[in-house]
């Protein structure tokens, strides 16, 4: 039984979509761009905030403008990252159960490190041991760097680890790390998209995820 769990953040343990949309739209509006719908932001999430901003801006936008909009989005989001954000139903209880059973648990996100750590502090400081977001020191997912660093900080071993996420990025990250992946169907990607991306195990509820973890 594998006892090290590497969870994705957005779309896996937390529904962050409303706050992401609000901060994206604050930044877009600040620079005169059209605001985006929840669905448009949802499909653009997964590869970090810089890529999110690139995807919601016109394709011809120059780099200087991208970075300016990104900076505005980050500044707003750091102050408002848990205004409407909340754990998915049953997830907090699942994490408490796993923690009580001795699992070592980490969050690994392409969200900026300061934001990842803030959300960890607010929602999961009692149940998740390590939280790592994007920094200049580690390549973002799907590179395996942050996963390996989380395992190191947890003091465990790669042979004992499982990745858990809601997107094709998490599936590819697990493949690059040489780890199994459990996909959840309640996040930012459809079940069809996950299966097309190669999801081996698709969990539709936290209870199904718990059973998959116990059977891994």
C-alpha positions as CSV (number, residue, x, y, z in Angstrom):
1,X,0.0,0.0,0.0
2,X,1.4,3.4,-1.1
3,X,1.3,6.0,1.7
4,X,2.6,9.2,0.0
5,X,-0.1,11.2,-1.7
6,X,0.8,14.1,-4.1
7,X,-2.4,16.1,-4.6
8,X,-3.0,18.8,-7.3
9,X,-4.7,21.9,-5.9
10,X,-7.1,23.7,-8.3
11,X,-9.9,21.4,-9.4
12,X,-8.8,18.6,-7.2
13,X,-9.0,19.6,-3.6
14,X,-10.2,23.2,-4.0
15,X,-12.8,24.8,-6.3
16,X,-10.9,28.0,-7.0
17,X,-12.6,28.9,-10.2
18,X,-14.7,31.9,-9.1
19,X,-11.7,33.6,-7.4
20,X,-9.5,32.9,-10.4
21,X,-12.1,34.4,-12.8
22,X,-12.6,37.5,-10.6
23,X,-8.8,38.2,-10.5
24,X,-8.4,37.5,-14.2
25,X,-11.2,39.9,-15.0
26,X,-9.9,42.5,-12.7
27,X,-6.6,42.5,-14.6
28,X,-8.2,42.3,-18.0
29,X,-10.5,45.2,-17.2
30,X,-7.6,47.2,-15.8
31,X,-5.9,47.1,-19.2
32,X,-9.0,47.5,-21.3
33,X,-9.6,43.9,-22.4
34,X,-12.9,42.1,-22.5
35,X,-13.7,40.1,-19.4
36,X,-14.0,36.3,-19.6
37,X,-16.7,33.9,-18.6
38,X,-16.3,31.2,-16.0
39,X,-16.2,28.6,-18.7
40,X,-13.5,30.5,-20.6
41,X,-11.3,30.7,-17.5
42,X,-12.0,27.1,-16.6
43,X,-10.6,25.8,-19.9
44,X,-7.5,28.0,-19.6
45,X,-6.4,26.8,-16.2
46,X,-3.8,24.1,-15.6
47,X,-0.4,25.3,-16.8
48,X,0.3,28.1,-14.4
49,X,-0.9,31.7,-14.1
50,X,1.3,33.0,-16.9
51,X,-0.2,30.5,-19.4
52,X,-3.7,31.3,-18.0
53,X,-3.1,35.0,-18.8
54,X,-1.7,34.2,-22.3
55,X,-4.7,32.1,-23.1
56,X,-7.3,34.8,-22.1
57,X,-5.5,37.6,-23.9
58,X,-5.6,38.0,-27.7
59,X,-3.1,35.8,-29.5
60,X,-1.1,38.8,-30.8
61,X,-0.6,40.3,-27.4
62,X,3.1,41.3,-26.8
63,X,5.1,39.9,-23.9
64,X,5.3,43.2,-22.0
65,X,1.5,43.4,-21.9
66,X,1.2,39.8,-20.9
67,X,3.5,40.3,-18.0
68,X,1.8,43.5,-16.9
69,X,-1.7,41.9,-16.9
70,X,-0.2,38.9,-15.1
71,X,1.3,41.1,-12.4
72,X,-2.1,42.8,-11.9
73,X,-3.8,39.5,-11.7
74,X,-1.4,38.1,-9.2
75,X,-1.6,41.2,-7.0
76,X,-5.4,41.0,-6.9
77,X,-5.5,37.2,-6.5
78,X,-3.1,37.1,-3.5
79,X,-5.5,39.3,-1.6
80,X,-8.7,37.6,-2.8
81,X,-7.6,33.9,-3.4
82,X,-10.1,32.6,-0.8
83,X,-13.0,34.9,-1.1
84,X,-15.2,32.3,-2.8
85,X,-12.8,29.3,-2.9
86,X,-13.8,26.2,-0.9
87,X,-13.0,22.5,-0.8
88,X,-15.0,20.3,-3.0
89,X,-17.8,18.4,-1.0
90,X,-16.3,15.5,1.0
91,X,-12.6,16.4,0.3
92,X,-11.8,18.0,3.7
93,X,-13.2,14.9,5.4
94,X,-11.3,12.6,3.0
95,X,-8.0,14.4,3.8
96,X,-8.7,14.2,7.6
97,X,-9.3,10.5,7.3
98,X,-6.1,9.9,5.3
99,X,-4.1,12.1,7.7
100,X,-5.5,10.1,10.6
101,X,-4.5,6.9,8.9
102,X,-0.9,8.0,8.6
103,X,-0.6,9.0,5.0
104,X,2.0,11.6,4.1
105,X,0.3,14.3,2.0
106,X,1.5,17.1,-0.2
107,X,0.0,19.8,-2.5
108,X,1.8,20.5,-5.7
109,X,0.4,23.2,-7.9
110,X,1.4,25.3,-10.9
111,X,-0.1,28.2,-9.0
112,X,2.5,30.6,-7.7
113,X,4.2,29.4,-4.5
114,X,2.9,32.2,-2.3
115,X,-0.7,31.6,-3.3
116,X,-0.4,27.8,-2.9
117,X,1.0,28.2,0.6
118,X,-1.7,30.7,1.5
119,X,-4.5,28.4,0.4
120,X,-2.8,25.5,2.2
121,X,-2.6,27.7,5.4
122,X,-6.3,28.6,5.2
123,X,-7.8,25.3,4.3
124,X,-5.4,22.3,5.0
125,X,-2.7,23.2,7.5
126,X,-4.0,20.4,9.8
127,X,-4.1,17.6,7.3
128,X,-1.5,18.3,4.5
129,X,2.1,18.4,5.4
130,X,3.8,20.1,2.4
131,X,2.6,22.7,-0.1
132,X,4.7,23.6,-3.2
133,X,3.8,26.0,-5.9
134,X,5.6,27.5,-8.9
135,X,9.0,29.1,-8.2
136,X,12.1,29.9,-10.2
137,X,13.7,26.8,-8.6
138,X,11.5,24.1,-10.1
139,X,10.0,23.6,-13.5
140,X,6.2,23.7,-13.5
141,X,4.1,20.6,-14.1
142,X,4.1,18.4,-16.2
143,X,7.8,18.4,-15.4
144,X,8.3,16.2,-12.3
145,X,10.5,18.6,-10.3
146,X,8.0,19.8,-7.8
147,X,6.6,16.3,-7.2
148,X,10.1,15.1,-6.5
149,X,10.7,18.0,-4.1
150,X,7.5,17.3,-2.3
151,X,8.5,13.7,-1.8
152,X,11.9,14.8,-0.5
153,X,10.3,17.3,1.9
154,X,7.9,14.6,3.1
155,X,10.8,12.3,3.8
156,X,9.4,9.5,1.9
157,X,10.2,7.6,-1.3
158,X,9.1,7.7,-5.0
159,X,8.2,4.0,-4.8
160,X,5.7,4.9,-2.1
161,X,4.0,7.8,-4.0
162,X,0.8,8.4,-6.0
163,X,-0.2,11.5,-7.9
164,X,-3.8,12.7,-7.7
165,X,-5.3,15.4,-10.0
166,X,-8.1,16.6,-12.2
167,X,-6.4,17.3,-15.5
168,X,-4.3,16.0,-18.4
169,X,-1.4,18.0,-16.8
170,X,-1.5,15.8,-13.7
171,X,-1.6,12.6,-15.8
172,X,1.5,13.7,-17.8
173,X,3.2,14.8,-14.6
174,X,2.7,11.4,-13.0
175,X,4.0,9.7,-16.2
176,X,7.1,12.0,-16.2
177,X,7.7,11.2,-12.5
178,X,7.2,7.4,-13.1
179,X,4.3,7.4,-10.6
180,X,0.7,6.1,-10.8
181,X,-2.0,8.7,-11.2
182,X,-5.6,8.7,-9.9
183,X,-7.8,11.2,-11.7
184,X,-10.8,12.9,-10.2
185,X,-13.9,13.7,-12.2
186,X,-15.3,16.6,-10.3
187,X,-12.7,19.2,-11.3
188,X,-11.9,21.5,-14.3
189,X,-11.8,18.8,-17.0
190,X,-14.6,16.5,-18.3
191,X,-14.4,12.8,-17.8
192,X,-14.1,12.5,-21.6
193,X,-11.1,14.7,-21.6
194,X,-9.4,12.8,-18.8
195,X,-10.0,9.4,-20.5
196,X,-8.7,10.8,-23.8
197,X,-5.6,12.0,-21.9
198,X,-5.0,8.5,-20.7
199,X,-6.6,8.4,-17.2
200,X,-6.2,4.9,-15.9
201,X,-8.3,5.3,-12.8
202,X,-11.1,7.9,-12.7
203,X,-12.8,8.6,-9.4
204,X,-16.1,10.4,-9.4
205,X,-16.5,10.9,-5.6
206,X,-14.1,11.3,-2.6
207,X,-15.3,7.9,-1.4
208,X,-14.2,6.3,-4.7
209,X,-10.9,8.2,-4.4
210,X,-10.4,6.8,-0.9
211,X,-11.0,3.3,-2.1
212,X,-8.6,3.8,-5.1
213,X,-5.9,5.0,-2.7
214,X,-6.4,2.1,-0.4
215,X,-6.1,-0.3,-3.3
216,X,-3.0,1.3,-4.9
